[in-house]
Amino acid sequence: MTRQTNPTEKHIDAGVRAALTPGGVLRASINVGNPILANLDAAGLPAGVSVDLAREFARWLDVEVELKVFDSAGRSVQAVTNEEADIGFFAVDPLRGEGIHFTAPYVLIEGAYLVRETSPLRDNAEVDQAGHRVVVGKGSAYDLYLTRELQNASLVRAVTSPAVVDTFVAEALEVAAGVRQQLEADAARWPGLRILPGRFMVIQQAMGLPRSRGVEAATWLRAFVEEMKSSGFVQQALARHRIEGASVADAA
C-alpha cells in the first residue's frame, strides 16, 4: 500500500490527538457486512477500503490501530456512538448524526432492489405499494432511509445485511434491498432472481467519530478524508480491493 504524505502530522495538537485516541490506540469500528467497505479475507482477517483508511489514519496520528470488527452497520454504529470505538465508517444519515460527527463522504455507492424473475415489478418506483414486503439489514442505511421514505410497503428486518437475500428467499418476501454488489453476489447463489434497473438511493459513505470528542477532532478527521480523496488514496484502495460500482466522492 502506498503511504501518503501528511504535511500536518507534526503539528497535531496534543489535545486533538488525545480526543481522537483517548486510550492511546486508535480503535476503528469495521463493518464487514458491507463488501464495499470491508470483508474477511481467506485467513479470516478484516481487509478493505475502510481497513486501509483506518490504518493510514493511525499512521497520521502516530499510534497503533485496533480493529473492532462487526457484521452489521447497526452494531458498528453503536460501537462509535457508545464510545467503544474512536472512529467508524458509515453511510451518512441524520439519525446516526445525533451521536456521531460525520466527515464529508469519501465513497458513493448505490442502493438497489432485488426481486424474483417472476415478479411483476420492473421499476424502482413500483416497489412502494401496499402488500409489498421489503427486507433490509437491521440498522443499515437502507433500513433508516426506507423507514422514512416508504409510505405503503412494509419493512422486514434481517439480522444483518448479508442475511437479507437468504431471509427474502426463506420467507417468500416480495423485495430485497441493499448494496448492489451484495445483491449481485447473492443473486448468483440463488437461481431465478434479478435486480431492478437503476438505483433507489445513493449512499454517502463517510468516516465518523463520537460527538463528545469535540469540534476540533471532527475538523481534523474531515481534513484527513479530504486528503485521502485528493491524494488518490481512496481510488487506489478501491482498485486494490477490486471494488466495482463505487466512486470516489467529490471534494467537500
N, C-alpha and C positions, 0 to 999 in steps of 0.2 A: 504494500500500500504506500502510495506517495505521501510523504509527510509535508504538510503545508506550513508555510512561514507565518508566524503570528507577530506582527510588528508591535503589538501592545502587551505581549505576555510578560515582559519585565516590569511593566508599570501597573499591574493589577493591585489595587488597594487590598491590604491585608483583611480589612473588614468585609470587602466584597468576596474574597476567597473564602473567608470563614462562613459567610452567609450561604455560599454555594455548596460548601463541603463542611458542615459543622462537625462532622466526625473525623475530618482529616482525610477521608476517602470519598470519591465521587460514586454515590450509589445510583445506578441507572436502571430505571424500570424498562424492561424489554418485553414487548408483546409478540410472541411467536405465533399468535393466531392470525396475524395479517402477513401473508407471504411477501408482500411488497416491502414491508419494514424489516422482518427478520423471520428466521425459521431455525430448526435444529439441523446441524449437519450430520454426516454419516457417523460421527463419533458422539452424537448427542449434545453437541455444544452449540450455543447460540451464534448465529452468523447472519450478516445482512447489513443493509444501509444504516439502520439505527445503531447497530453494534459498532460499526466503523465510526459513526459520529460521536458516540459516547466515548470511545477510546481516544479520539482526537481531542475532544473537549477536556478530558482528563489530562492529556499531554499539555494542552494550553495552560491548565491550572497547575501543572507540575505536581499532580497527585496520582495515586493508584485508582483504578476503577474497579468497582464491584458490580457485576451484572446481576440484577434481580429479575428472573425470568418468569413470565406469566403466560397463560394460554388464552387469555381473552383481554380485550380492550378495557372492559369494565374493571377487572382486577388490577390491571396495570395503572389505570387512572386512580383507583382507590389508594394504591401504594403511595403515589405522589401526594394526593390530597391529604392523606393521613401522615405525611412526612416519614414514611417508611423508606422512601427513595427521594433523592435530591433532584433528579430530572427524569423526564419521560418523553415519549414520542407518541403524539396523539393526533386524531382529527380534531380540528378546531370546532368547538361547539359552545354556545352560550351557557348551557347548564354546567358543563365542565369548568367553564371560566369563572364560576363562583368561587372555586377553591384553587385555581391554577392560573398563573401568569403565562400566556402563550406568546411565542415569538410569531413573526410572520411565517407563512408556510415555506417549507423547503421543497416539497414534492406535491404534485397534484395527481390524484388517481380518480378512477370512475367507479360509481356505484351502478350496478346492473341488476336486472331481474332475470330469473330463470324459471321456465315453465316446462311442462311436458310437450312432446311433439304433437300430441292430440289436443292440446289446449286451444280454445278459440281465440285466446289473446295474441295479438300481433303487434301491439304498440304499448309503450310505457304508460300512456295516458289512459289506457283501458283497465289498468290494474285496480284503481280506486273505485271499486264497485261493491255494493252490499253482497255478502256471501263469499267474497274472496278473502282467504286467509293467507297472510304474508308472513313467512318465517324469517326471523333475523337473529343474529347473535345478541344475547342479552348484554346490554350496556354498550353495544357498538355504536359507531357513528350513525349507522343505518337505523338502528333502534331509536336513537334520540331524534334523528331527522324525521323519520316516518311517523313517530309518535305525534309530532307536531303537524305533519302535512296531510296524512291520510284522514279523510272525512267519513268514508263509508266502509272501506275494507278494514279488517281486524288484524292485529298483530299476534303472532305466536312466537315466543322467545325460546330459542335453543340455548343450551348451556354456554356454548362458545360459538364463534363464527365458523370454525372448521366443521362444526357439527350441524350446520344449517341444512345442507343438502340431504344428509342422512335423515334428519328429522322430517324434512319435506317429503322424502320418499316413504319413510316408515308410517307417517300419519296421513298420507294421501292428501297433502295440502295443495293449494292452487298455485302459489308463487313463492319463490325463494329470493331473498335479496342479500347482496353482499359485494365484496370486491370482485370485479370482473375476472381477474386472474384466478381467484379461488374457485369461482363458479365454473370457469372453463376447465380447470383441473378436475373438479367433481363431476362435471358432465361427461368427461372422458371415462370415468369409472362406472357411471350408470347409463345404460342404453336408453334411448327414447327421450332425451332431454334436449332443450335448446335455450339459448339466451336471446331475449328480446333485443332488437337493434337499438343502438344509441345508448343513452345513459339517463338515469333519473336524478342523479346529483353528481357534482364534482366535489371531491373530498380534499380539503386542505390539510395536509399532514404537517404538523409543526412540532417544535420542542416546547416543553413547559416545565415550570418549577412551582413549588408551593407559594401561594400569595404571601405567606408570612415571611418569606425570605427578603422581601423589600423590593423597591423600585430599582435601586442601583444594580442589584444582582440580576433582575429581569432584563434591564437595559444591556448588561454585559452579555447575557445569553443571546439576546436578539442580535447583537453585533457579531457574535460568533456565527450564527446561522447565515447572516448576510455574507460574511467572508467565505463560508463553505460553499455558498451558491456561486459567488462571483469568481472564486478561485478555480472552479471546476471540480472540486472535491465531490460534491453530490452527484454530478453527472458521471464521474469516474466510478463511484460506488455503484450506481445503477448498472453501468456496463459490466463492472467486475462480477456482480451477482446475477447478471443476465436477467434483469428485470425489464419486462416489456409492458407497454401500455401505461406507463407513468412518465411524467415530465417534470423537469426542474421548474419550480415556481419562479416567477419574475422577481426582481429586486423589490424590496419594500419601498 
